[in-house]
C-alpha cells in the first residue's frame, strides 16, 4: 500500500503539473525565450529548471534520471540566462519532459514505503530524509510556478 505521505506528494505534484500546463498553454517556443528586463530568466529556463528538479526527485527516490546530464546542466541553479534558441531545449520538448517526469514521479511515489521516505540521502541540498528533500523540492517548484504567472503576463504584454 502506498504511503500516506507519498499519496499527499502525488496529489501535490499532480496539481503543480496541471498548474504549469495552465500557465504555459499556448506559449510558443519563441515566446518562451523572451528575456524579461530584470535580473531574471525566461519562461523556457523556468520550466526546464522545474523539470531538472523533478529529475532530482526521481534520483532521490532511487529511480533513474530522465534528463541527459548535458540537458539538465543547462537548467540547474546558477546556470546562465538563456538568450537564444541555440542555448535552449525546445519548449515543446520541455513540456514533454515535464509530462514524462510527472508520470515517472507518480510511479516512483506509488512504490515507495515509509521506511524509504525516512532514509537520509545526500544531494546538492545536503543530507536530509527523502521525504524532506521531496517536500522541499515541491515547495521550490511552487515558487517557480508563481514566476510562470508573471512571465506569462510579460509575454502577453509583448504581443
Secondary structure in CASP SS format (residue, H / E / C, confidence):
PFRMAT SS
TARGET T0000
AUTHOR 0000-0000-0000
METHOD secondary structure of the structure
MODEL  1
X C 1.00
X C 1.00
X C 1.00
X H 1.00
X H 1.00
X H 1.00
X H 1.00
X H 1.00
X H 1.00
X H 1.00
X H 1.00
X H 1.00
X H 1.00
X H 1.00
X H 1.00
X H 1.00
X H 1.00
X H 1.00
X H 1.00
X H 1.00
X H 1.00
X H 1.00
X H 1.00
X H 1.00
X C 1.00
X C 1.00
X C 1.00
X C 1.00
X H 1.00
X H 1.00
X H 1.00
X H 1.00
X C 1.00
X C 1.00
X C 1.00
X C 1.00
X C 1.00
X C 1.00
X C 1.00
X C 1.00
X C 1.00
X C 1.00
X H 1.00
X H 1.00
X H 1.00
X H 1.00
X H 1.00
X H 1.00
X H 1.00
X H 1.00
X H 1.00
X H 1.00
X H 1.00
X H 1.00
X H 1.00
X H 1.00
X H 1.00
X H 1.00
X H 1.00
X H 1.00
X C 1.00
X C 1.00
X C 1.00
X C 1.00
X C 1.00
X C 1.00
X C 1.00
X C 1.00
X H 1.00
X H 1.00
X H 1.00
X H 1.00
X H 1.00
X H 1.00
X C 1.00
X C 1.00
X C 1.00
X C 1.00
X C 1.00
X C 1.00
X C 1.00
X C 1.00
X C 1.00
X C 1.00
X H 1.00
X H 1.00
X H 1.00
X C 1.00
X C 1.00
X C 1.00
X H 1.00
X H 1.00
X H 1.00
X H 1.00
X H 1.00
X H 1.00
X H 1.00
X H 1.00
X H 1.00
X H 1.00
X H 1.00
X H 1.00
X H 1.00
X H 1.00
X H 1.00
X H 1.00
X H 1.00
X H 1.00
X H 1.00
X H 1.00
X H 1.00
X C 1.00
X C 1.00
X H 1.00
X H 1.00
X H 1.00
X H 1.00
X C 1.00
X C 1.00
X E 1.00
X E 1.00
X E 1.00
X E 1.00
X C 1.00
X C 1.00
X E 1.00
X E 1.00
X E 1.00
X E 1.00
X H 1.00
X H 1.00
X H 1.00
X H 1.00
X H 1.00
X H 1.00
X H 1.00
X H 1.00
X H 1.00
X H 1.00
X H 1.00
X H 1.00
X H 1.00
X H 1.00
X H 1.00
X H 1.00
X H 1.00
X H 1.00
X H 1.00
X H 1.00
X H 1.00
X H 1.00
X H 1.00
X H 1.00
X H 1.00
X H 1.00
X H 1.00
X H 1.00
X C 1.00
X C 1.00
END
